[in-house]
């Protein structure tokens, strides 16, 4: 295994690449890790490449992805930094690789930092080139040839700062840029989305506030109240550190004593505090869906069923055959069922947010509204689940992937007509 490299990345050279470094890609590596087959062979092959050429940036980048996938996040990011220090362009081919040429603009970070576009291109013949940018965006003349660009930067803390710097950066870009309005992605904060849909007749977004640690300590001590932060904030609330994802540091707090214990366990300077919304169904179970919108059209990615309020697909009770049968039914009837019931909500989300592609984690309220927990462009969407255990998933994901590829093709066609 290569030695870890320093985490800092020098400024990128301002020159057009002769050849982007080849990368196996997130989808290929993810499938190997998820299925547990061929991982050792892939790892050994990458090590052999790096041994033969210590400056093989593609091998370094792929090894960094494998390290992160097996839980070694920090070491993976160190190796990623070493790769990006020598090269910022990476190319992955799907199928024949002779189809559309897509340029994805990304930033350094873990697997939840950027739109996982490589997963979305499975089954296509698209050639994907990923360019890792930092504070400055290279000019189009510096970029590899492409038919469509895709702004893949998500709303991590670092990503938000970069996105705000990219406001208007794609005005006049010679090729179409999907999700090219960086300021719209930057606006997808938990509190920002909740405020934008406050009082909406079809959408419920629980009130959320970004709160300093000192203010929460005052709530514990009785110097202030949650209602003073926002009139809709009352116990129970959900707290999470600002930069957390996938339930890390997420807890339901029932009273000031619970808040005190939470602060003692989490030293973070800021937290999102959200009013708890009991979305359990009549059977006491919680059902949460991940839905992706492509050009305003919703596609279901998964539905998790659990007896616990904090539902994430990997920790939900999907080992139960009854829950999988329920998910299969939801996926099969999604267009005529869930999507039809919430057509007005999906239309409002698409129109208000103004993005070509984004995902939501959501549920249904007892009064028939769409309950939106989070909106992001970087939600993990994939087709790696076992076909034996989840035979209904691959057709649903193939439908989503086909629509995504068709959307990119339509963008390229519009660009050619405009030219």
JODAFEN-V621889 format. One record per pair of residues at least 24 apart in sequence whose C-alpha atoms are under 6 Angstrom apart, sorted by the first residue. I is the first residue (numbers start at 0). J is the second residue. If there is no record, write none. Layout:
i | j
I | J
I | J
This chain:
i | j
3 | 77
3 | 78
4 | 77
4 | 78
4 | 81
5 | 77
6 | 77
6 | 80
8 | 80
8 | 84
9 | 84
14 | 141
15 | 141
19 | 88
19 | 89
19 | 90
20 | 57
20 | 89
21 | 57
21 | 89
21 | 90
22 | 57
22 | 89
22 | 90
22 | 91
24 | 91
25 | 117
26 | 117
26 | 118
30 | 383
56 | 82
87 | 130
87 | 131
88 | 129
88 | 130
89 | 128
89 | 129
90 | 127
90 | 128
91 | 127
92 | 126
93 | 123
93 | 124
93 | 125
94 | 123
94 | 124
95 | 124
96 | 124
96 | 125
96 | 126
97 | 124
98 | 124
98 | 125
99 | 125
100 | 126
100 | 145
100 | 146
101 | 127
101 | 145
101 | 147
101 | 148
102 | 128
102 | 129
102 | 145
102 | 148
103 | 129
103 | 148
103 | 149
103 | 150
103 | 151
104 | 129
104 | 130
104 | 150
104 | 151
105 | 131
105 | 151
105 | 152
106 | 131
106 | 132
112 | 153
113 | 151
113 | 152
113 | 153
113 | 377
114 | 151
114 | 376
114 | 377
118 | 381
119 | 400
134 | 161
146 | 411
147 | 174
147 | 175
147 | 411
148 | 176
149 | 176
149 | 177
150 | 178
150 | 179
153 | 376
153 | 377
159 | 185
175 | 414
178 | 354
178 | 355
201 | 344
201 | 368
202 | 344
202 | 368
202 | 369
203 | 369
203 | 370
204 | 371
205 | 274
206 | 273
206 | 274
207 | 272
207 | 273
208 | 271
208 | 272
209 | 270
209 | 271
210 | 269
210 | 270
211 | 269
212 | 268
212 | 269
219 | 255
219 | 259
232 | 274
235 | 275
236 | 273
236 | 274
236 | 275
237 | 272
237 | 273
237 | 275
238 | 271
238 | 272
239 | 270
239 | 271
240 | 270
241 | 270
241 | 271
278 | 364
287 | 361
287 | 362
288 | 360
288 | 361
288 | 362
289 | 359
289 | 360
290 | 358
290 | 359
291 | 357
291 | 358
292 | 356
292 | 357
293 | 355
293 | 356
294 | 355
295 | 349
302 | 326
327 | 391
